[in-house]
Amino acid sequence: MGIFDSVSDLISDYVATSRQRKKKPLQTVEIKVKMDCDGCERRVKNAVSKMKGAKTVEVNRKQSKVTVTGFVEANRVLKKVRRTGKRAELWPYVPYNVVAYPYVTQAYDKRAPAGFVKNAVQAIPSPNAVDEKLTTMFSDDNPNGCSVM
């Protein structure tokens, strides 16, 4: 019986690992979709909710945002939305309080929903730059700053 137990354990371990590899992680995919009316909203929601692995679908027409939660891939959801005839892209915005400089030209977008800016790579000024040294020299936060005023 010892040989049969070891062989069955080996086979069950192989089956368990092959099932784990195929399972996709639970994730949330956010997509920006231009929707004008209730029909557009319904068409996009029906198309995405019929996808295999999609658990919840939330559509916010005011922000032009579709949020899909489930065992889905972002690219597949994006393709499914584009097949409805709508222009779609992955959600390019982040809350403005997360970004260091929210009103820089790369981040600020007039079309962004309220409280959001574009998720752009921002250049943080180096502390040794001449402009930065002059700015901090006369700053109220600098205890060694000039106090002539």
N, C-alpha and C positions, 0 to 999 in steps of 0.2 A: 504493500500500500504506500510505501514511502515514495516510490518512483511516480506513481499516479498523482499523488498530492503535489509533488514538486512540478510536474508537467502542467497540471491544472492551474497552479499558481502562476507559472510562467505565461500561460496563455491568457489568463485573466488580467495580468499586468499589461500585456501587449494590447489587449482590447481596450483597457481603460486609458492607456496613453494615446491610442489612435483617436479615441473620441474626444479627448481633451484638446488635441491639436486643431481639430476642425471647428470647435466652438469659437465664435467671435465674442469679443468682450462687449459688455453693455456700455453704450456710449450715447452721448447727446450730440446731434448734428444740427447746426443752425445754418439756415440758408436765407439769403436775401432774394426775394422774388417780387417783381413788379405786378401788383394785382389792383385792378380798377373797380371790380364789381363783385357781387355775391357769387356770380357764376364762375368767375376766375378762382375765387377762394375755394369754392366747392370742388371744382375740377382738380386743383392742386391737392387738396386734402384727400379726395378719393383715390387719386393716383398713388400717393405716398402711403396711405393707410393700407392699401392692398399689397404692399411689399412684404415679402417674407422676412420676419424678424422685427418689424416695426411694432412697438408696443403702444406708444402714445404719439399723437400728432396734434400739435397746437399751431394755429394760424393766427397771426396778428396782422390784419390788413393795414392798420394805421402805421405800423413800423415797417411794413413790407417784409415780415419775418415769418419763416416756417421753422418750427422746432420739432425734431423727430427724436424720440428716445427709443432705444431698442438695440437689438443685435444686428445692426446694419453698418455698412461702410459709407463714408461721406460721399465718395465719388459715384456710387450707385444711386444714392438718393438724388444727387445733383443731376445725373443723367435722366432719372425718372421724371423729375420736375421739368427739365428742358424738353422732354417728349410731349408735354402738354402744350407746347408752343409759347411758353413764357420764358423771358430772359431771366436767368438765375445765376447766382454766384455764391460761394461760401460766405458766411457772415463776416464782413470785413471790419466790424466796429467793436470797440471795447468801451467800458464806462470811462468817462473823462477823468475821474478821480484816480484811476489806475496809472495814467500816463503822466510822466514827469512834466512835460511841456505840452499841454493840450491844444494850444493855439498856434503851433508852428505850422507852416504851410503844408508839410507832408501829412500832418495829422488832422487838421481842421477841414471839415467837409460840410458845406451848407445843406446838403441833402441828407446828412446823417440824422437819425431820430434824436429827440431831445435827450440830453444827458450822455450822448455817445460821441466818440471821435474815431477816426480811422486807426486801425492797428498798424502803425508804421514804425519802422526802425528809426529811432531818434538819436541824433548825435548829442551826447552829453559833453559839455565843455570840460576840457582838462583843467585841473586846478592850477596848473602852472602857466596857463595862457595869460598873456598880458592884459587882455580885457577883463578877465576874471580877477586878476590881482587888483586892478584899479577899482573894480566894483566892490570887492570885499574890504578894500582898504578903508573906505568911508562908510561902511555898513554899520548899522546899530547893533548887529549881532556880533561884530568883532570887538572883543574887549580891548585890544591893542590899537584900535582905529583912532583916527584923528578926532580930537574932541574940540576943535576950534569951530565955534559957531555962536 
